[in-house]
Amino acid sequence: MSRRGNYRNSAVAEIFFNLLKTERIGRRTNRTRNEARRDVFDYIEMS
């Protein structure tokens, strides 16, 4: 396990969430929370 403050700790997660925001969340407007959940689920499962 890396130490706190080590930039490699969460690099993969940060890249994933950055891509999720730019490719999916930033381009769509969801009316309900469930719609947003389904959209994120589809993004993860279909990618």
Secondary structure, DSSP 8 states (H G I E B T S, - for coil): ---TT-TTSSHHHHHHHHHHIIIIITT---SSHHHHHHHHHHHHHH-
